[in-house]
Amino acid sequence: MSLVRHVTSHEGIDRESETASLQLGRRRSHSISYDPTSSHGSGDLQPAEKLDSIGADQISQYTRVAQVVVGVISCMLASGITFGYAALKTILVDEKVYRDLCTKDELHEDVRICYLQDQKLNLMFVVASVTANVTALPIGALLDRYGPRVSGIIGSFLLSIGAVFVASAPQLPFDAYITGYFLLAFGGTFVFVPSFHLSNAFPKYQGLILALVTGAFDASAAVFLAFRLLYNGTRGRFGLRQFFLAYLAVPILFLACQVTFMPARSYETRAELSERMDQARDSAQDIHDSDDELEAGELRRVRSEREEERRQTLTDITDLLGTAKELREYRDKEEEKRAISGVWGAMHGQSAWQQMRSSWFILIALLTVITMLRMNFFISTIWSQYRAMLDSPSKADRVNAFFDVALPIGGVATVPFIGLLLDHLSTVTVLSILVSVSTAFGILGVIPALWAAYCNVILFVLYRPLYYSTMSDYAAKVFGFATFGRIYGTLIAVSGLCTLAQPGLQALVHDAFDESPVPVNLILAGLGLVVGLTLVIFVAFKAREMRAERSEPGVTDPLLQPNRKNSGSIDRMSTLREAQDEV
């Protein structure tokens, strides 16, 4: 699976400590960037390196609505289709893809899928999973420098080439199945990552738009489910070639939208809009050095026009961000979330290298590697696992079919509930829930019963989005938004590369455990439990330590201090509103 998929917030405030202690701090606002290449302390690119963003107030509301709709639909049809692999794999097996790798004995026995064929098919998914995670790094750099339109156009071409390769694979002189699937994963990430900035098209509804984008990614796993239903309904007449040629319509339409009305530059964040709001309040903006060259009458007219334009900008930005009351509520809500987490600001203000050497990073990285390996192993081998444990290909078919439906539904259905958990429970509590569910998943995964298989699938489709969202939430709260691109980028790259160990796990099942997945599942579950408990204990200890330091006499908790800059902006907005009401 891809870790890029879940981001709990698109921007936030970091606490940058004045000293090494947790006593006093100042806060800066940062927006999430997947670009890991920035070398500046703030984590921001130099103006010459980063493409200027555009204010949502400069684009009509109808255009922005259309952009969000197209962005969500594009994610639903392209961003994560490669993760619906379990549904596609059954078709690939029926179409006898890689059947030539089977031995004469296996062909004579007419086995449904042989070992080497299974390994090669699973390699398709492994390559796609690694690609989706690792490519977030170069895509993040490209997005910041060249904007979402360039990213979208590249994604369209990659998806098109990938679809053509898979459709024409039997006629091509190279392994076009793996190459095409790689390009589909690469193109999907090019579609997905730039979609996050669309949440800034409507800052007041940022959370809703992020939820829609994330849910669309999860729903995209149903694309191959729909294909499987068509394939079965037509008894194979609507096969791989027909589907992937028809799928070309998706990148072509996406490309047409990109070159017509989709944004060429990312939208400004709340912080950037707030800065422009402060500038628009400054009447000194109406006075230019060139005014000395104008006649008195012309000067009054020009300054009047400037004032009118400035006031209009102020009104437009105010409509985007909300009233003074809404801004206060937003600020208070964010402060409450940070206080509840118990670990917010633990390593804010430190360099990315210092953060990566800490136990905060090492433990979450180890847990993420193990979790990614377990989940990808389960997705690509679910049919083989339950065929062995239930000793029935027909029962394995039923479990696989149930999983194909449950995967996208579970991802979409859990989005609002995950947000509630992360907002209202401490980080220690959420991590404890994760470890508990992970352990239950491991136990159910070794019980050779049909009811346990169904329960395990349900637990998996609920656990998967919760883990990914929790990890991004943990990274933002503990490490901060200033270094988020490098920290989160490193996490997803390392965990993605470790997925390459999956063929080794499958070889272990085949050669050492006589096709039984139980020992490997127990080993992975045990490792997850040990590392997970270690992380929970460590975070609980650190959270208690942070509370103790903040409660020392004479120390003011930075979480309880108002954000002076933002408070001043809100108070000025309130005064302006009152003056407008009086007029």
Stockholm file with secondary structure:
# STOCKHOLM 1.0

chainA/1-583         MSLVRHVTSHEGIDRESETASLQLGRRRSHSISYDPTSSHGSGDLQPAEKLDSIGADQISQYTRVAQVVVGVISCMLASGITFGYAALKTILVDEKVYRDLCTKDELHEDVRICYLQDQKLNLMFVVASVTANVTALPIGALLDRYGPRVSGIIGSFLLSIGAVFVASAPQLPFDAYITGYFLLAFGGTFVFVPSFHLSNAFPKYQGLILALVTGAFDASAAVFLAFRLLYNGTRGRFGLRQFFLAYLAVPILFLACQVTFMPARSYETRAELSERMDQARDSAQDIHDSDDELEAGELRRVRSEREEERRQTLTDITDLLGTAKELREYRDKEEEKRAISGVWGAMHGQSAWQQMRSSWFILIALLTVITMLRMNFFISTIWSQYRAMLDSPSKADRVNAFFDVALPIGGVATVPFIGLLLDHLSTVTVLSILVSVSTAFGILGVIPALWAAYCNVILFVLYRPLYYSTMSDYAAKVFGFATFGRIYGTLIAVSGLCTLAQPGLQALVHDAFDESPVPVNLILAGLGLVVGLTLVIFVAFKAREMRAERSEPGVTDPLLQPNRKNSGSIDRMSTLREAQDEV
#=GR chainA/1-583 SS CCGGGCCSCSEEEEEEESSSSSSCEEEEEEECCCCCCCCSTTSCCCTTTSCCCBCGGGSCHHHHHHHHHHHHHHIIIIITGGGGHHHHHHHHHHTTTTGGGSCHHHHHHTCSSCHHHHHHHHHHHHHHHHHHHHTHHHHHHHHHHHHHHHHHHHHHHHHHHHHHHHHTGGGSSSCHHHHHHHHHHHHHHHHHGGGGGGGGGSGGGHHHHHHHHHHHHHHGGGHHHHHHHHHHHTTTSSCHHHHHHHHTHHHHHHHHHHHHTSCSSCBCCHHHHHHHHHHHHCGGGGCCGGGGGSCHHHHHHHHHHHHHHHHHHHHHHHHHHCCHHHHHHHHHHHHHHHHHHSCTTSSTTSCHHHHHTSHHHHHHHHHHHHHHHHHHHHHHHHHHHHHHHHTCHHHHHHHHHHHHHHHHHHHHHTHHHHHHHHHHSCHHHHHHHHHHHHHHHHHHTTCCSHHHHHHHHHHHHHHHHHHHHHHHHHHHHHHCSTTHHHHHHHHHHHHHHHGGGHHHHHHHHHHTSTTCCHHHHHHHHHHHHHHHHHHHHHHHHHHHHHHHHHTSTTCCCGGGSCCHHHHHHHHHHHHHHHHHHHC
#=GC SS_cons         CCGGGCCSCSEEEEEEESSSSSSCEEEEEEECCCCCCCCSTTSCCCTTTSCCCBCGGGSCHHHHHHHHHHHHHHIIIIITGGGGHHHHHHHHHHTTTTGGGSCHHHHHHTCSSCHHHHHHHHHHHHHHHHHHHHTHHHHHHHHHHHHHHHHHHHHHHHHHHHHHHHHTGGGSSSCHHHHHHHHHHHHHHHHHGGGGGGGGGSGGGHHHHHHHHHHHHHHGGGHHHHHHHHHHHTTTSSCHHHHHHHHTHHHHHHHHHHHHTSCSSCBCCHHHHHHHHHHHHCGGGGCCGGGGGSCHHHHHHHHHHHHHHHHHHHHHHHHHHCCHHHHHHHHHHHHHHHHHHSCTTSSTTSCHHHHHTSHHHHHHHHHHHHHHHHHHHHHHHHHHHHHHHHTCHHHHHHHHHHHHHHHHHHHHHTHHHHHHHHHHSCHHHHHHHHHHHHHHHHHHTTCCSHHHHHHHHHHHHHHHHHHHHHHHHHHHHHHCSTTHHHHHHHHHHHHHHHGGGHHHHHHHHHHTSTTCCHHHHHHHHHHHHHHHHHHHHHHHHHHHHHHHHHTSTTCCCGGGSCCHHHHHHHHHHHHHHHHHHHC
//
